[in-house]
Amino acid sequence: MYILIGILILVFAVLVVGLLRKRTEPVQGRGLASVDHLITHPERIHKVLTMALNSKLPLTIRLGGSDSAYTSYLLKIASIGRERQIYIDGLIPEEGNELIKESRDLQVSFVLREDELMQRSVPYEFRTVFIREIIKSGPRQIVIRFPNELQRRQRRDYLRVSPPEGAPAFIKVDIQGKEHRFKVWDISGGGVAFLTDLNDNIMKVGTELRDVQIEIPGMPIIRCVSVVHKKVKLRGVYMEEKQHTTYICGCVFKEIDEEDRQLIIKYVVSVERERLRRLKASPASIDKEE
């Protein structure tokens, strides 16, 4: 009797182990490490998207495999009959609002500060299609299809802007034991470029910059670790903040707190929106419309 019970327990254990192994096998054809990286249940997808909506997180949108990236925000998730649809804000830069109508494939990504499993800084991505555009008295809205799948993503693309002339941003770097302060040329959620006079003997492509401090007006100081990935020599020599400037140095963020990255992204979107508002209000744009 005890032998029979032991055999039954052993068989049950083998079946459970086999089931667990099957659940953690790679998903064929999707390039994902395990099924935990792919969400297909509609209610779970809705839950994650609702978390992104409530957190007011920026979306990064790529159209039809293009290298260009656009920024938007989730507005609401609505049910039209049995079909769910997603409403997002108009795209920035603004030309994306016309290009999206011609695109058959949209790639949407965002980063949750904390997901449903209590994991922090989790990147998600889904593919969808454009449905329609809504232009009323209020802001432009774009309707896209609710996704069938939601997955984690690795690659990130960000909108990049130059700080306004009247409110410049600065970056402090420590190189060879000496602190330098430079004016920011442009910035995005993925990196920053700045004007400098440091030659390749001091700072070159591949140089790691530790304890970087980014000073943006109205924001707390952002600290990160960056790596120089591009350095371009200017045709002439310019003066910025009473310093000679001969290079534009581009860096990518190697280590940065995700909350600080989101602060930068929101700043970038704010600057771009203000630029577009001024462009529309300028006499030149009025004359062009007429």
C-alpha positions as CSV (number, residue, x, y, z in Angstrom):
1,M,0.0,0.0,0.0
2,Y,2.8,2.4,1.0
3,I,4.7,1.5,-2.1
4,L,1.8,2.4,-4.3
5,I,1.3,5.7,-2.6
6,G,5.0,6.4,-3.1
7,I,4.8,5.6,-6.8
8,L,1.8,7.9,-7.2
9,I,3.6,10.8,-5.4
10,L,6.7,10.3,-7.6
11,V,4.6,10.3,-10.8
12,F,2.8,13.5,-9.7
13,A,6.1,15.2,-8.9
14,V,7.5,14.3,-12.4
15,L,4.4,15.7,-14.1
16,V,4.6,19.0,-12.1
17,V,8.4,19.4,-12.9
18,G,7.6,18.8,-16.6
19,L,4.9,21.4,-16.6
20,L,7.1,24.0,-15.0
21,R,9.9,23.4,-17.5
22,K,7.4,23.8,-20.4
23,R,6.2,27.2,-19.0
24,T,9.8,28.5,-18.9
25,E,10.8,27.4,-22.4
26,P,11.7,30.2,-24.8
27,V,8.8,31.4,-27.0
28,Q,9.7,30.4,-30.5
29,G,9.9,33.1,-33.1
30,R,9.6,36.0,-30.6
31,G,13.2,36.4,-29.3
32,L,12.0,36.4,-25.7
33,A,13.6,34.6,-22.8
34,S,10.4,33.2,-21.3
35,V,6.7,33.5,-21.4
36,D,6.9,35.9,-18.4
37,H,8.1,38.5,-20.9
38,L,5.0,38.3,-23.0
39,I,1.5,39.2,-21.8
40,T,-1.4,38.1,-23.9
41,H,-4.4,38.1,-21.5
42,P,-6.5,41.2,-22.3
43,E,-7.2,42.0,-18.7
44,R,-3.5,41.9,-17.7
45,I,-2.6,44.1,-20.7
46,H,-5.4,46.5,-19.7
47,K,-4.0,46.6,-16.1
48,V,-0.5,47.5,-17.2
49,L,-1.7,50.2,-19.6
50,T,-3.9,51.6,-16.9
51,M,-0.8,51.9,-14.6
52,A,1.0,53.7,-17.4
53,L,-2.0,56.0,-17.8
54,N,-2.3,56.8,-14.1
55,S,1.4,57.5,-13.9
56,K,1.2,59.9,-16.8
57,L,4.2,58.3,-18.4
58,P,5.5,59.5,-21.8
59,L,5.1,57.1,-24.7
60,T,7.8,56.6,-27.3
61,I,6.3,55.9,-30.8
62,R,8.0,54.6,-33.9
63,L,6.1,54.5,-37.2
64,G,6.5,51.6,-39.6
65,G,10.1,50.6,-38.5
66,S,11.3,54.2,-39.0
67,D,14.4,55.4,-37.1
68,S,12.4,58.6,-36.1
69,A,10.8,58.5,-32.6
70,Y,7.8,60.6,-31.5
71,T,6.5,61.3,-28.0
72,S,2.9,61.2,-26.8
73,Y,0.8,60.4,-23.6
74,L,-2.0,58.0,-22.9
75,L,-5.3,59.8,-22.5
76,K,-7.8,56.9,-21.9
77,I,-8.7,53.3,-22.7
78,A,-12.3,53.0,-24.1
79,S,-14.6,50.1,-25.0
80,I,-16.4,50.5,-28.3
81,G,-18.8,47.6,-28.3
82,R,-16.7,44.5,-27.8
83,E,-13.5,46.3,-29.0
84,R,-11.2,48.3,-26.9
85,Q,-9.4,51.3,-28.2
86,I,-6.6,53.5,-26.9
87,Y,-6.7,57.3,-27.0
88,I,-3.3,59.1,-27.0
89,D,-2.3,62.8,-27.2
90,G,-1.0,64.3,-30.5
91,L,2.5,63.3,-31.4
92,I,5.6,65.5,-30.8
93,P,7.3,66.5,-33.2
94,E,4.1,67.5,-34.9
95,E,4.8,66.0,-38.3
96,G,4.2,62.6,-36.8
97,N,0.5,63.4,-36.7
98,E,0.4,63.2,-40.5
99,L,2.8,60.4,-40.9
100,I,0.9,58.1,-38.4
101,K,-2.1,58.1,-40.8
102,E,0.0,56.5,-43.5
103,S,1.8,54.0,-41.2
104,R,0.6,50.4,-41.1
105,D,2.6,49.4,-38.1
106,L,3.1,51.4,-34.8
107,Q,5.6,50.5,-32.2
108,V,4.7,51.9,-28.8
109,S,7.0,51.7,-25.7
110,F,7.1,53.1,-22.2
111,V,8.8,52.4,-18.9
112,L,6.8,51.7,-15.7
113,R,8.4,52.9,-12.5
114,E,6.9,49.9,-10.8
115,D,4.8,47.2,-12.5
116,E,2.1,44.8,-11.3
117,L,4.8,42.4,-10.0
118,M,6.4,45.2,-7.9
119,Q,9.4,45.2,-10.3
120,R,11.0,48.7,-10.8
121,S,11.9,50.5,-14.1
122,V,10.3,47.9,-16.4
123,P,10.2,48.7,-20.1
124,Y,7.2,47.6,-22.1
125,E,6.4,47.6,-25.8
126,F,3.4,46.7,-28.0
127,R,2.6,46.9,-31.7
128,T,-0.7,48.4,-33.0
129,V,-2.3,50.3,-35.8
130,F,-3.8,53.8,-36.3
131,I,-7.6,53.9,-36.3
132,R,-8.6,57.6,-36.6
133,E,-7.8,61.1,-35.5
134,I,-10.1,63.3,-33.4
135,I,-9.8,67.1,-33.8
136,K,-12.4,69.1,-32.0
137,S,-12.2,72.3,-30.0
138,G,-9.8,70.8,-27.6
139,P,-6.4,69.2,-28.1
140,R,-5.8,66.7,-30.9
141,Q,-6.4,63.0,-30.0
142,I,-5.3,59.9,-31.9
143,V,-7.1,56.6,-31.5
144,I,-5.1,53.3,-31.9
145,R,-6.1,49.7,-31.6
146,F,-5.8,47.9,-28.2
147,P,-2.9,45.5,-28.5
148,N,-3.1,41.7,-28.5
149,E,0.3,41.3,-26.9
150,L,2.4,43.4,-24.5
151,Q,6.1,42.6,-24.1
152,R,9.3,44.0,-22.6
153,R,11.7,45.8,-24.8
154,Q,15.4,46.5,-24.8
155,R,16.0,49.3,-27.2
156,R,15.1,52.9,-26.3
157,D,14.6,56.0,-28.6
158,Y,14.0,59.4,-27.3
159,L,13.0,62.9,-28.5
160,R,15.9,65.3,-28.2
161,V,15.7,69.1,-27.8
162,S,18.0,72.1,-27.2
163,P,17.3,74.1,-24.1
164,P,15.9,77.6,-24.7
165,E,18.4,80.4,-25.0
166,G,16.8,82.3,-22.2
167,A,17.0,79.3,-19.8
168,P,20.1,77.3,-20.6
169,A,21.0,74.0,-19.0
170,F,24.5,73.0,-17.9
171,I,26.5,69.9,-17.2
172,K,29.3,69.4,-14.7
173,V,31.9,66.7,-15.2
174,D,34.9,65.6,-13.3
175,I,37.9,64.7,-15.5
176,Q,41.3,63.9,-14.2
177,G,40.4,65.3,-10.8
178,K,39.3,68.7,-12.2
179,E,35.7,69.9,-12.4
180,H,34.4,71.3,-15.6
181,R,31.1,73.1,-16.3
182,F,29.7,73.2,-19.9
183,K,26.6,74.5,-21.6
184,V,24.2,71.8,-22.8
185,W,23.8,71.7,-26.6
186,D,20.8,69.2,-26.5
187,I,19.4,66.5,-24.3
188,S,17.1,63.5,-24.3
189,G,16.1,60.6,-22.1
190,G,19.0,58.7,-23.5
191,G,21.9,61.1,-23.3
192,V,23.2,64.7,-23.5
193,A,25.4,66.7,-25.8
194,F,27.4,69.7,-24.6
195,L,29.9,72.4,-25.9
196,T,33.5,72.0,-24.8
197,D,37.0,73.0,-25.5
198,L,38.6,69.8,-24.1
199,N,40.7,68.0,-26.7
200,D,41.1,64.3,-27.2
201,N,44.1,64.1,-24.9
202,I,41.7,64.9,-22.0
203,M,38.3,63.6,-23.3
204,K,37.8,61.4,-26.3
205,V,35.2,58.9,-27.6
206,G,34.8,56.1,-25.1
207,T,35.7,58.2,-22.1
208,E,33.5,57.3,-19.1
209,L,32.3,60.4,-17.2
210,R,31.5,59.6,-13.6
211,D,29.5,61.8,-11.1
212,V,28.0,63.8,-14.0
213,Q,25.7,66.6,-12.7
214,I,23.0,68.0,-15.1
215,E,21.6,71.4,-14.1
216,I,18.2,72.1,-15.7
217,P,16.3,75.3,-14.7
218,G,13.5,74.5,-12.2
219,M,14.5,70.9,-11.7
220,P,16.7,69.2,-9.1
221,I,20.2,68.3,-10.1
222,I,20.4,65.0,-12.0
223,R,23.3,62.8,-11.3
224,C,24.4,60.0,-13.6
225,V,27.3,58.1,-15.3
226,S,27.8,58.8,-19.0
227,V,30.1,57.6,-21.8
228,V,31.3,59.8,-24.7
229,H,30.1,58.3,-27.9
230,K,30.5,61.1,-30.4
231,K,32.7,64.2,-30.6
232,V,32.4,66.7,-33.5
233,K,34.8,69.6,-34.1
234,L,33.2,72.9,-34.9
235,R,34.3,74.9,-38.0
236,G,35.1,77.9,-35.9
237,V,35.9,78.8,-32.3
238,Y,32.9,80.1,-30.3
239,M,32.6,81.7,-26.9
240,E,30.1,80.2,-24.5
241,E,29.9,81.3,-20.9
242,K,33.3,83.1,-21.4
243,Q,34.9,79.8,-22.5
244,H,36.3,78.8,-25.9
245,T,34.2,76.2,-27.6
246,T,35.7,73.9,-30.3
247,Y,33.7,70.7,-29.9
248,I,30.2,69.3,-29.5
249,C,30.5,66.2,-27.3
250,G,27.7,63.7,-27.3
251,C,27.2,61.3,-24.3
252,V,24.9,58.4,-23.6
253,F,23.7,57.6,-20.1
254,K,25.3,54.5,-18.7
255,E,23.8,54.7,-15.2
256,I,20.8,56.9,-14.4
257,D,17.9,56.6,-12.0
258,E,14.8,55.9,-14.0
259,E,12.9,58.7,-12.1
260,D,15.6,61.1,-13.3
261,R,15.2,59.9,-16.8
262,Q,11.5,60.5,-16.7
263,L,12.1,64.0,-15.4
264,I,14.4,64.7,-18.4
265,I,11.8,63.2,-20.8
266,K,9.0,65.4,-19.4
267,Y,11.3,68.5,-19.7
268,V,12.1,67.6,-23.3
269,V,8.4,67.3,-24.1
270,S,7.6,70.6,-22.3
271,V,10.4,72.5,-24.3
272,E,9.2,71.0,-27.6
273,R,5.6,71.9,-26.9
274,E,6.5,75.5,-26.1
275,R,8.6,75.7,-29.3
276,L,5.6,74.5,-31.4
277,R,3.3,76.9,-29.6
278,R,5.6,79.9,-30.4
279,L,6.0,78.7,-34.0
280,K,2.2,78.6,-34.5
281,A,1.8,82.0,-32.9
282,S,4.6,83.7,-34.9
283,P,3.6,86.1,-37.8
284,A,5.6,83.9,-40.3
285,S,3.4,80.9,-39.6
286,I,0.2,83.0,-39.9
287,D,1.3,84.3,-43.3
288,K,2.2,80.8,-44.4
289,E,-1.3,79.5,-43.5
290,E,-2.9,82.4,-45.4
